[in-house]
Amino acid sequence: MIDLRSDTVTKPSKAMLTAMMQAEVGDDVYGEDPTVQELQKKVAKMLGKEAALFVPSGTMANQICLNVLTQPGDEVICEADAHIFHFESGALAKLSGIQVQRLPGQAGLITVEQIEAAVRPGAHYYPRTTVIALENTHNLAGGTILPLETIEQIARFANDNALKMHLDGARLWNAGAASRIALDVFSRFFDSLSMCFSKGLGAPVGSIIAGSQEFITEALRCRKQFGGAMRQVGYLAAAAIYAIDHNFPRLSEDHAKAKAFAEILAESSAISLNTESVMTNIIMFHLPGDFEASKIAVQLQEKGVLVHAMGPRSIRAVTHLDVTRSEVIQAAQIIVKLVQA
Ligand SMILES: Cc1ncc(COP(=O)(O)O)c(C=O)c1O
């Protein structure tokens, strides 16, 4: 099987498992796990933030950040196809009692003008707008990178209007690798950010959040409340450290595989795909009206290729460290043959 459903399907390599087995651990609820401490310090430094906190998943990372930045009844502004809206099981409403206002974006990007128009006036009958949440790279838009200039404009507006900024940076690693912009350049515009180790970085579990010391102190309490405090979790932190040191530097290989895949698909008259939009490791392509994405995904599975149907006619493929370039090319050829038949 050539599994292109997601970069989350990767399994830890032998070298990563060895690093995990050799980890020094302690009870992290008592703050005594040296490997977790090392990871948190390492990521805080990379992001230019005062502190960081290891958490079990990207969803919990986003949920903790937004819980800490808001009060029940508040409103968070996000792009219409944000992960926090579609794929976190309504957790913002359930865990934090907050609602979102979704703005239609271009390639995952919303503008400062849209945000300005969306922020609620102060009257008591409106929800309070308190946070602007961005996603970089943007998953549903196809792994697109949000340009720094726009992020900066939004952050300036947020600062002038006492709004907080959160970044769902589950794949910020990919944005950094593809744009060659250091992660701390992206992160400086945000009060809180989340990043995942279990996606392109190939660790089995784990995400991290970062922000000021004051923010992380509150996040620590919230992590406990959400059931995300763990004990000898240095084994997983060791996988994350290994992932940063060994797999972050190789992400551009995944991006090159995605480009090669996209170029083959784009040659097919039956597939709609703009290769310019393939900026990282995600390829979103669209089929003509007489195709159903879910049926095509089943037919592809029978031919040994796994992809994700993301809408009636949209399919997502994701490259990662457990698929080779030749497998990716083979998968693209199988897709082209199937839709042209
Ligand atoms: C952009 C984005 N944010 C958050 C998450 C949630 O991560 P997890 O699956 O670890 O909860 C994902 C997962 O795919 C994601 O793509």
The ligand as an SDF file (V2000), in Angstrom:
LIG
                    3D

 16 16  0  0  0  0  0  0  0  0999 V2000
   -3.7010   21.9500   11.0980 C   0  0  0  0  0  0  0  0  0  0  0  0
   -3.9300   20.9200   12.1410 C   0  0  0  0  0  0  0  0  0  0  0  0
   -4.1090   21.3120   13.4110 N   0  0  0  0  0  0  0  0  0  0  0  0
   -4.3220   20.4300   14.4040 C   0  0  0  0  0  0  0  0  0  0  0  0
   -4.3620   19.0780   14.1520 C   0  0  0  0  0  0  0  0  0  0  0  0
   -4.6930   18.1250   15.2800 C   0  0  0  0  0  0  0  0  0  0  0  0
   -3.6700   17.2710   15.5900 O   0  0  0  0  0  0  0  0  0  0  0  0
   -3.9860   15.8720   16.3610 P   0  0  0  0  0  0  0  0  0  0  0  0
   -4.4570   14.9400   15.3120 O   0  0  0  0  0  0  0  0  0  0  0  0
   -2.6420   15.5120   16.9430 O   0  0  0  0  0  0  0  0  0  0  0  0
   -4.9980   16.1520   17.4010 O   0  0  0  0  0  0  0  0  0  0  0  0
   -4.1850   18.6230   12.8380 C   0  0  0  0  0  0  0  0  0  0  0  0
   -4.2350   17.1760   12.5500 C   0  0  0  0  0  0  0  0  0  0  0  0
   -4.1680   16.7300   11.4280 O   0  0  0  0  0  0  0  0  0  0  0  0
   -3.9630   19.5630   11.8130 C   0  0  0  0  0  0  0  0  0  0  0  0
   -3.8090   19.1930   10.5390 O   0  0  0  0  0  0  0  0  0  0  0  0
  1  2  1  0
  2  3  1  0
  2 15  2  0
  3  4  2  0
  4  5  1  0
  5  6  1  0
  5 12  2  0
  6  7  1  0
  7  8  1  0
  8  9  2  0
  8 10  1  0
  8 11  1  0
 12 13  1  0
 12 15  1  0
 13 14  2  0
 15 16  1  0
M  END
$$$$
